[in-house]
């Protein structure tokens, strides 16, 4: 759901949400959402406590920095915008990492449950890919109606997702 929400934010800021752009976003999020549980599965119990103790801080930091940059960019003239439509690895990798880092712990759990990992990560990756493509399209439709505030709103949503992840892991929220 975090990847879906971020995909919506990406779509909000796009002038054109082409199939290629939506698929690109979907691939980043789908691959990372599949890769992280696989890595967690392979690492197993060796690093569970170290990863679990900081994953929420990493996700919070990455989402907050990207979100704040979007908010600041929303106050600049359109040609000076933060480039949130940009789908280069420099922007997409931190987003994909931030939304998938919790999946590392899921992979460790799957190792404990003796789960067949290939079907599990395939299902996770395909589902995330599909929802992310849909999210870009949904975000673009909303963004086309509210262009002036779309980048600001997208940044606020990313910061909120980061805070939510942090609060959940600190035990303040029980969602």
ZADO-1210 file (C-alpha; in nm, 4 decimals, padded with zeros to 6 digits):
<atoms>
<atom x="00.0000" y="00.0000" z="00.0000" code="UNK" pos="1"/>
<atom x="00.2915" y="00.2373" z="00.0608" code="UNK" pos="2"/>
<atom x="00.4152" y="00.1777" z="-00.2944" code="UNK" pos="3"/>
<atom x="00.0612" y="00.2371" z="-00.4258" code="UNK" pos="4"/>
<atom x="00.0396" y="00.5671" z="-00.2369" code="UNK" pos="5"/>
<atom x="00.3791" y="00.6804" z="-00.3637" code="UNK" pos="6"/>
<atom x="00.2811" y="00.5785" z="-00.7193" code="UNK" pos="7"/>
<atom x="-00.0251" y="00.8001" z="-00.6841" code="UNK" pos="8"/>
<atom x="00.2054" y="01.0843" z="-00.5763" code="UNK" pos="9"/>
<atom x="00.4228" y="01.0267" z="-00.8840" code="UNK" pos="10"/>
<atom x="00.1154" y="01.0361" z="-01.1058" code="UNK" pos="11"/>
<atom x="-00.0046" y="01.3574" z="-00.9413" code="UNK" pos="12"/>
<atom x="00.2963" y="01.5475" z="-01.0727" code="UNK" pos="13"/>
<atom x="00.3096" y="01.4039" z="-01.4250" code="UNK" pos="14"/>
<atom x="00.2124" y="01.6168" z="-01.7228" code="UNK" pos="15"/>
<atom x="00.1548" y="01.2947" z="-01.9160" code="UNK" pos="16"/>
<atom x="00.1080" y="00.9578" z="-01.7469" code="UNK" pos="17"/>
<atom x="00.2050" y="00.7389" z="-02.0390" code="UNK" pos="18"/>
<atom x="00.1979" y="00.3613" z="-02.0199" code="UNK" pos="19"/>
<atom x="00.5799" y="00.3642" z="-02.0310" code="UNK" pos="20"/>
<atom x="00.6008" y="00.5931" z="-01.7257" code="UNK" pos="21"/>
<atom x="00.3425" y="00.3912" z="-01.5326" code="UNK" pos="22"/>
<atom x="00.5220" y="00.0662" z="-01.6160" code="UNK" pos="23"/>
<atom x="00.8572" y="00.2189" z="-01.5145" code="UNK" pos="24"/>
<atom x="00.7179" y="00.3155" z="-01.1725" code="UNK" pos="25"/>
<atom x="00.5536" y="-00.0269" z="-01.1440" code="UNK" pos="26"/>
<atom x="00.8799" y="-00.2034" z="-01.2236" code="UNK" pos="27"/>
<atom x="01.0790" y="-00.0082" z="-00.9651" code="UNK" pos="28"/>
<atom x="00.8289" y="-00.0789" z="-00.6892" code="UNK" pos="29"/>
<atom x="00.7436" y="-00.4334" z="-00.8009" code="UNK" pos="30"/>
<atom x="01.1070" y="-00.5405" z="-00.8286" code="UNK" pos="31"/>
<atom x="01.2018" y="-00.3893" z="-00.4925" code="UNK" pos="32"/>
<atom x="00.8955" y="-00.5324" z="-00.3188" code="UNK" pos="33"/>
<atom x="00.9910" y="-00.8768" z="-00.4521" code="UNK" pos="34"/>
<atom x="01.3656" y="-00.8387" z="-00.4012" code="UNK" pos="35"/>
<atom x="01.3571" y="-00.7251" z="-00.0377" code="UNK" pos="36"/>
<atom x="01.1698" y="-01.0300" z="00.1005" code="UNK" pos="37"/>
<atom x="01.4007" y="-01.2508" z="-00.1040" code="UNK" pos="38"/>
<atom x="01.7036" y="-01.0832" z="00.0514" code="UNK" pos="39"/>
<atom x="01.5431" y="-01.1086" z="00.3958" code="UNK" pos="40"/>
<atom x="01.4704" y="-01.4737" z="00.3343" code="UNK" pos="41"/>
<atom x="01.8308" y="-01.5409" z="00.2328" code="UNK" pos="42"/>
<atom x="01.9767" y="-01.3455" z="00.5219" code="UNK" pos="43"/>
<atom x="01.7396" y="-01.5134" z="00.7662" code="UNK" pos="44"/>
<atom x="01.7889" y="-01.4722" z="01.1359" code="UNK" pos="45"/>
<atom x="02.1496" y="-01.3490" z="01.1168" code="UNK" pos="46"/>
<atom x="02.0613" y="-00.9830" z="01.0948" code="UNK" pos="47"/>
<atom x="01.6957" y="-00.9753" z="01.1984" code="UNK" pos="48"/>
<atom x="01.7411" y="-00.7627" z="01.5103" code="UNK" pos="49"/>
<atom x="01.9750" y="-00.5102" z="01.3458" code="UNK" pos="50"/>
<atom x="01.7505" y="-00.4598" z="01.0422" code="UNK" pos="51"/>
<atom x="01.4265" y="-00.4508" z="01.2355" code="UNK" pos="52"/>
<atom x="01.5648" y="-00.1955" z="01.4788" code="UNK" pos="53"/>
<atom x="01.6433" y="00.0647" z="01.2111" code="UNK" pos="54"/>
<atom x="01.4234" y="-00.0108" z="00.9057" code="UNK" pos="55"/>
<atom x="01.1576" y="00.2373" z="01.0117" code="UNK" pos="56"/>
<atom x="01.4137" y="00.5153" z="01.0590" code="UNK" pos="57"/>
<atom x="01.5570" y="00.4575" z="00.7109" code="UNK" pos="58"/>
<atom x="01.2116" y="00.4577" z="00.5495" code="UNK" pos="59"/>
<atom x="01.1068" y="00.7677" z="00.7474" code="UNK" pos="60"/>
<atom x="01.4213" y="00.9592" z="00.6540" code="UNK" pos="61"/>
<atom x="01.4039" y="00.8779" z="00.2824" code="UNK" pos="62"/>
<atom x="01.0321" y="00.9562" z="00.2524" code="UNK" pos="63"/>
<atom x="01.0602" y="01.2737" z="00.4604" code="UNK" pos="64"/>
<atom x="01.3500" y="01.4123" z="00.2549" code="UNK" pos="65"/>
<atom x="01.1775" y="01.3368" z="-00.0758" code="UNK" pos="66"/>
<atom x="00.8432" y="01.4690" z="00.0542" code="UNK" pos="67"/>
<atom x="00.9897" y="01.7922" z="00.1885" code="UNK" pos="68"/>
<atom x="01.1672" y="01.8482" z="-00.1451" code="UNK" pos="69"/>
<atom x="00.8349" y="01.8044" z="-00.3247" code="UNK" pos="70"/>
<atom x="00.6651" y="02.0494" z="-00.0867" code="UNK" pos="71"/>
<atom x="00.9412" y="02.3072" z="-00.1417" code="UNK" pos="72"/>
<atom x="00.9244" y="02.2465" z="-00.5163" code="UNK" pos="73"/>
<atom x="00.5509" y="02.3118" z="-00.5158" code="UNK" pos="74"/>
<atom x="00.6159" y="02.6769" z="-00.4211" code="UNK" pos="75"/>
<atom x="00.8515" y="02.7349" z="-00.7141" code="UNK" pos="76"/>
<atom x="00.7417" y="02.8387" z="-01.0591" code="UNK" pos="77"/>
<atom x="00.6379" y="02.5465" z="-01.2779" code="UNK" pos="78"/>
<atom x="00.9605" y="02.5499" z="-01.4816" code="UNK" pos="79"/>
<atom x="01.1615" y="02.5424" z="-01.1550" code="UNK" pos="80"/>
<atom x="00.9655" y="02.2484" z="-01.0134" code="UNK" pos="81"/>
<atom x="01.1505" y="01.9745" z="-00.8279" code="UNK" pos="82"/>
<atom x="01.1295" y="01.7355" z="-01.1229" code="UNK" pos="83"/>
<atom x="00.9068" y="01.4937" z="-00.9401" code="UNK" pos="84"/>
<atom x="00.7942" y="01.3629" z="-01.2782" code="UNK" pos="85"/>
<atom x="01.1523" y="01.2440" z="-01.3198" code="UNK" pos="86"/>
<atom x="01.1776" y="00.8645" z="-01.3260" code="UNK" pos="87"/>
<atom x="01.5562" y="00.8391" z="-01.3211" code="UNK" pos="88"/>
<atom x="01.7188" y="00.5944" z="-01.0829" code="UNK" pos="89"/>
<atom x="01.8490" y="00.8806" z="-00.8651" code="UNK" pos="90"/>
<atom x="01.4914" y="00.9617" z="-00.7630" code="UNK" pos="91"/>
<atom x="01.3204" y="00.6245" z="-00.7971" code="UNK" pos="92"/>
<atom x="01.5690" y="00.4043" z="-00.6103" code="UNK" pos="93"/>
<atom x="01.5270" y="00.5857" z="-00.2752" code="UNK" pos="94"/>
<atom x="01.1474" y="00.5739" z="-00.3134" code="UNK" pos="95"/>
<atom x="01.1510" y="00.2052" z="-00.4015" code="UNK" pos="96"/>
<atom x="01.3874" y="00.1316" z="-00.1124" code="UNK" pos="97"/>
<atom x="01.1880" y="00.3360" z="00.1384" code="UNK" pos="98"/>
<atom x="00.8593" y="00.1667" z="00.0495" code="UNK" pos="99"/>
<atom x="01.0068" y="-00.1839" z="00.0503" code="UNK" pos="100"/>
<atom x="01.2469" y="-00.1908" z="00.3425" code="UNK" pos="101"/>
<atom x="00.9852" y="-00.3402" z="00.5754" code="UNK" pos="102"/>
<atom x="00.9589" y="-00.6305" z="00.3309" code="UNK" pos="103"/>
<atom x="01.3075" y="-00.7346" z="00.4406" code="UNK" pos="104"/>
<atom x="01.1650" y="-00.8382" z="00.7773" code="UNK" pos="105"/>
<atom x="00.8800" y="-01.0157" z="00.5973" code="UNK" pos="106"/>
<atom x="01.1414" y="-01.2231" z="00.4148" code="UNK" pos="107"/>
<atom x="01.3024" y="-01.3211" z="00.7438" code="UNK" pos="108"/>
<atom x="00.9592" y="-01.4279" z="00.8689" code="UNK" pos="109"/>
<atom x="00.9013" y="-01.6308" z="00.5532" code="UNK" pos="110"/>
<atom x="01.2294" y="-01.8116" z="00.6202" code="UNK" pos="111"/>
<atom x="01.1062" y="-01.9041" z="00.9689" code="UNK" pos="112"/>
<atom x="00.7811" y="-02.0385" z="00.8236" code="UNK" pos="113"/>
<atom x="00.9626" y="-02.2559" z="00.5682" code="UNK" pos="114"/>
<atom x="00.7655" y="-02.0877" z="00.2915" code="UNK" pos="115"/>
<atom x="00.8359" y="-02.1610" z="-00.0734" code="UNK" pos="116"/>
<atom x="00.9934" y="-01.8235" z="-00.1461" code="UNK" pos="117"/>
<atom x="00.9686" y="-01.8110" z="-00.5276" code="UNK" pos="118"/>
<atom x="00.5855" y="-01.8080" z="-00.5487" code="UNK" pos="119"/>
<atom x="00.5666" y="-01.5723" z="-00.2494" code="UNK" pos="120"/>
<atom x="00.8017" y="-01.3055" z="-00.3890" code="UNK" pos="121"/>
<atom x="00.6515" y="-01.3460" z="-00.7373" code="UNK" pos="122"/>
<atom x="00.3040" y="-01.2757" z="-00.6006" code="UNK" pos="123"/>
<atom x="00.4321" y="-00.9778" z="-00.3987" code="UNK" pos="124"/>
<atom x="00.6179" y="-00.8329" z="-00.6979" code="UNK" pos="125"/>
<atom x="00.3344" y="-00.8775" z="-00.9480" code="UNK" pos="126"/>
<atom x="00.0753" y="-00.7351" z="-00.7092" code="UNK" pos="127"/>
<atom x="00.2913" y="-00.4325" z="-00.6274" code="UNK" pos="128"/>
<atom x="00.3701" y="-00.3760" z="-00.9945" code="UNK" pos="129"/>
<atom x="00.0006" y="-00.3839" z="-01.0872" code="UNK" pos="130"/>
<atom x="-00.1089" y="-00.1543" z="-00.8042" code="UNK" pos="131"/>
<atom x="00.1730" y="00.0897" z="-00.8780" code="UNK" pos="132"/>
<atom x="00.0775" y="00.1166" z="-01.2458" code="UNK" pos="133"/>
<atom x="-00.2829" y="00.1811" z="-01.1413" code="UNK" pos="134"/>
<atom x="-00.1618" y="00.4310" z="-00.8789" code="UNK" pos="135"/>
<atom x="00.0257" y="00.6376" z="-01.1383" code="UNK" pos="136"/>
<atom x="-00.2856" y="00.6550" z="-01.3565" code="UNK" pos="137"/>
<atom x="-00.5127" y="00.7436" z="-01.0611" code="UNK" pos="138"/>
<atom x="-00.2697" y="01.0087" z="-00.9406" code="UNK" pos="139"/>
<atom x="-00.2449" y="01.1609" z="-01.2863" code="UNK" pos="140"/>
<atom x="-00.6232" y="01.1847" z="-01.3191" code="UNK" pos="141"/>
<atom x="-00.6446" y="01.3646" z="-00.9854" code="UNK" pos="142"/>
<atom x="-00.3379" y="01.5774" z="-01.0633" code="UNK" pos="143"/>
<atom x="-00.4819" y="01.6924" z="-01.3954" code="UNK" pos="144"/>
<atom x="-00.7709" y="01.8522" z="-01.2052" code="UNK" pos="145"/>
<atom x="-00.5606" y="02.0014" z="-00.9257" code="UNK" pos="146"/>
<atom x="-00.2250" y="02.0804" z="-01.0917" code="UNK" pos="147"/>
<atom x="-00.1318" y="02.3744" z="-00.8718" code="UNK" pos="148"/>
<atom x="-00.1534" y="02.1751" z="-00.5486" code="UNK" pos="149"/>
<atom x="-00.0613" y="01.8253" z="-00.6732" code="UNK" pos="150"/>
<atom x="00.3117" y="01.8442" z="-00.5989" code="UNK" pos="151"/>
<atom x="00.2496" y="01.9927" z="-00.2532" code="UNK" pos="152"/>
<atom x="-00.0101" y="01.7250" z="-00.1723" code="UNK" pos="153"/>
<atom x="00.2197" y="01.4490" z="-00.2999" code="UNK" pos="154"/>
<atom x="00.5015" y="01.5719" z="-00.0754" code="UNK" pos="155"/>
<atom x="00.2712" y="01.5877" z="00.2255" code="UNK" pos="156"/>
<atom x="00.1533" y="01.2310" z="00.1570" code="UNK" pos="157"/>
<atom x="00.5129" y="01.1034" z="00.1411" code="UNK" pos="158"/>
<atom x="00.5981" y="01.2717" z="00.4721" code="UNK" pos="159"/>
<atom x="00.2812" y="01.1262" z="00.6297" code="UNK" pos="160"/>
<atom x="00.3705" y="00.7764" z="00.5054" code="UNK" pos="161"/>
<atom x="00.7193" y="00.8161" z="00.6536" code="UNK" pos="162"/>
<atom x="00.5771" y="00.9320" z="00.9884" code="UNK" pos="163"/>
<atom x="00.3228" y="00.6450" z="00.9830" code="UNK" pos="164"/>
<atom x="00.5997" y="00.3882" z="00.9270" code="UNK" pos="165"/>
<atom x="00.8040" y="00.5405" z="01.2085" code="UNK" pos="166"/>
<atom x="00.5125" y="00.5548" z="01.4547" code="UNK" pos="167"/>
<atom x="00.4032" y="00.1981" z="01.3753" code="UNK" pos="168"/>
<atom x="00.7499" y="00.0653" z="01.4473" code="UNK" pos="169"/>
<atom x="00.7798" y="00.2694" z="01.7643" code="UNK" pos="170"/>
<atom x="00.4518" y="00.1145" z="01.8819" code="UNK" pos="171"/>
<atom x="00.2555" y="00.4409" z="01.8834" code="UNK" pos="172"/>
<atom x="00.0159" y="00.3295" z="01.6063" code="UNK" pos="173"/>
<atom x="-00.1381" y="-00.0160" z="01.5796" code="UNK" pos="174"/>
<atom x="-00.2578" y="-00.0132" z="01.2159" code="UNK" pos="175"/>
</atoms>
